[in-house]
Amino acid sequence: MPINLEQFAQQFDPECIQVCKVYDWTTHVVQLAQDITFTFPSGSLDGVTVSQVSCSVTLLECGEDAPRRDIECTVGNQIVTLQAVTLSKTIQVVLEVTGTNATGAQVTVVSNPALITTSEEVILCAPEGTTVCCNAVQNTFNSCRVGAFTQSGNSITANISIRICQSIVVTFEVILEVAARFCQPRPEIICEEECPVDVFPPQCPAVFPAM
């Protein structure tokens, strides 16, 4: 349906708004595997025979770790100048252990959080002055798996494989002129109960009275 520009101009006025302009938005996967030693509350593993181990992972922090550098890339058939951005991430991993204690009862013990710090370089449209933010995307793609593990007193060393999908957004605050109109509050709704009025039952004019 074609837009009537004259009617549009009559309904809206130019307004200035301050918003975050998105310069770039992409996803990036953090994937690593390493041996981590987890500590547990004192005495919590005493006499426990471990039968199952699992882990959970949380992306705590994500920020720039080094100055950006310009890099020329070919996108499609065009050469563009982009920025190589180094992002440092702090990841928290928790180990959950299930087993049986000395009395044969099943117990579940959760470790103290272990922190992993890693950094990766991502190619973005991130000119000087823009802000780069990254957050973990919460979905079934993210995973934490436990491989071989060994127990020593109140600690367990396990091979942990982590995969986290990140959403990376580059923004800058801008002031835009847009065609808009101000919103007004709606009128208050007043609901008053009224006395019922006697109403005759519906008639059947096709039947009675007969013409």
C-alpha positions in Angstrom: 0.0 0.0 0.0 1.6 3.3 -1.1 2.3 5.9 1.7 0.6 9.3 1.4 3.6 11.5 2.3 1.4 14.6 2.7 -0.9 12.9 5.1 2.1 11.4 6.9 3.7 14.9 7.3 0.4 16.2 8.8 0.2 13.5 11.4 3.9 13.6 12.6 6.4 16.3 13.6 10.2 16.1 13.5 11.5 15.1 16.9 15.1 14.5 18.2 15.8 11.3 20.2 19.0 9.9 21.7 19.5 6.2 21.1 22.3 3.6 20.8 23.1 3.0 17.1 24.2 -0.5 16.4 27.4 -0.5 14.3 27.8 -4.3 14.3 26.2 -7.3 15.8 27.5 -10.9 15.5 27.9 -14.1 17.4 31.1 -15.8 18.5 31.8 -19.2 20.1 34.2 -19.6 23.1 35.3 -23.2 23.0 38.1 -24.6 25.2 39.2 -27.7 27.0 41.5 -27.8 30.0 42.2 -29.5 33.3 40.8 -27.7 36.3 41.2 -28.5 40.0 38.0 -27.9 41.9 37.9 -27.6 45.7 35.0 -28.6 47.9 33.8 -27.5 51.3 35.9 -29.1 54.0 35.0 -32.7 54.7 32.2 -32.8 52.1 33.9 -35.6 50.1 35.0 -37.6 53.1 34.0 -41.2 52.6 32.1 -40.5 49.3 32.4 -42.9 46.4 31.9 -40.7 43.3 29.7 -42.2 40.6 28.7 -39.2 38.5 30.3 -35.8 37.8 28.7 -32.9 35.8 29.5 -29.2 35.4 27.8 -25.9 34.7 29.3 -22.8 33.2 28.6 -19.0 33.4 30.2 -16.2 31.5 30.9 -13.6 34.2 32.7 -10.8 32.4 33.6 -9.9 28.9 35.6 -6.8 27.9 38.3 -5.4 25.7 41.8 -6.5 26.6 44.0 -4.6 24.2 43.9 -1.7 21.8 42.0 -2.3 18.6 43.9 -2.5 15.3 42.6 -1.8 11.8 42.5 -4.7 9.4 41.5 -4.8 5.7 39.1 -7.6 4.8 37.3 -8.6 1.7 33.6 -8.8 2.3 31.8 -10.0 -0.8 33.7 -8.2 -3.6 34.5 -5.2 -1.6 37.6 -4.4 0.5 36.6 -2.8 3.8 38.5 -1.5 6.8 37.4 -3.3 10.0 38.8 -3.6 13.5 40.4 -6.6 15.2 39.1 -6.5 18.8 40.7 -8.6 21.6 38.0 -9.7 24.1 39.0 -11.0 27.5 36.5 -13.3 29.2 36.1 -14.6 32.8 34.2 -17.9 33.0 32.9 -19.5 36.1 32.7 -23.3 36.3 31.0 -25.3 39.1 31.4 -29.1 39.5 28.5 -31.2 40.8 29.4 -34.7 42.2 27.0 -37.5 42.9 28.0 -40.6 44.9 27.4 -42.7 48.0 28.7 -41.9 51.5 30.0 -44.4 54.1 26.5 -45.3 55.1 25.4 -46.1 51.6 23.2 -43.0 51.2 23.3 -41.1 47.9 24.7 -37.6 48.3 25.3 -34.6 45.9 28.1 -32.2 46.6 28.7 -28.9 44.7 32.3 -27.5 44.4 33.5 -24.0 45.0 33.4 -22.0 41.8 36.5 -22.2 39.7 37.4 -19.2 37.4 38.9 -19.4 33.9 40.3 -16.4 32.0 40.7 -16.5 28.3 41.0 -14.0 25.4 40.1 -14.1 21.7 40.3 -11.8 18.8 37.1 -11.0 16.9 36.8 -9.0 13.6 34.2 -6.2 14.0 33.1 -2.9 12.6 34.2 -1.0 15.7 35.6 2.4 14.8 37.1 4.6 17.5 34.6 5.8 20.0 32.3 2.8 19.8 31.6 0.4 22.7 31.9 -3.3 22.3 29.7 -5.5 24.6 29.4 -9.2 24.7 27.0 -11.5 26.6 26.4 -15.2 26.7 23.4 -16.3 24.6 21.3 -18.5 26.9 20.3 -21.5 24.8 20.9 -25.3 24.5 24.0 -24.6 22.4 26.0 -23.8 25.5 27.5 -26.8 27.1 29.9 -28.0 29.8 31.2 -31.6 29.8 33.5 -33.5 32.1 36.0 -36.0 30.8 38.5 -37.9 32.9 38.8 -36.9 36.6 40.8 -37.8 39.7 39.9 -37.3 43.3 42.4 -36.2 46.0 40.9 -35.5 49.4 38.5 -32.6 49.2 39.5 -31.7 45.6 38.8 -33.1 42.1 40.9 -32.5 39.0 38.8 -32.9 35.9 39.2 -32.3 32.2 36.5 -29.8 31.3 35.2 -29.0 27.8 33.3 -25.7 27.5 31.3 -24.2 24.7 29.6 -20.8 25.1 27.8 -18.8 22.4 28.3 -15.0 22.7 26.3 -12.1 21.3 28.7 -9.3 20.5 27.3 -5.8 19.8 29.1 -2.6 18.8 27.2 0.6 19.8 27.5 4.3 19.9 25.1 6.9 21.3 23.6 9.2 18.5 20.9 11.8 18.3 18.5 11.2 15.5 15.7 13.3 13.9 12.7 11.2 13.4 9.1 11.8 12.3 7.0 11.2 15.4 4.3 12.4 17.7 4.2 12.5 21.5 2.1 10.0 23.3 -0.6 11.1 25.7 -2.1 9.2 28.6 -5.4 7.6 27.9 -8.5 8.8 29.7 -9.2 7.3 33.1 -11.7 4.4 33.0 -14.5 4.9 35.5 -16.6 1.8 36.0 -19.9 2.6 37.6 -22.5 0.0 38.4 -26.0 0.9 37.4 -29.3 -0.2 38.8 -30.8 -3.0 36.6 -33.8 -2.0 34.4 -36.6 -4.3 33.7 -36.4 -5.6 30.1 -39.2 -7.4 28.3 -38.3 -10.8 26.9 -37.5 -10.8 23.1 -40.6 -11.1 20.9 -41.2 -13.0 17.7 -42.6 -10.4 15.3 -42.5 -12.9 12.4 -45.1 -15.0 14.3 -47.1 -12.6 16.5 -48.9 -10.3 16.2 -50.1 -11.4 12.9 -50.6 -8.7 10.3 
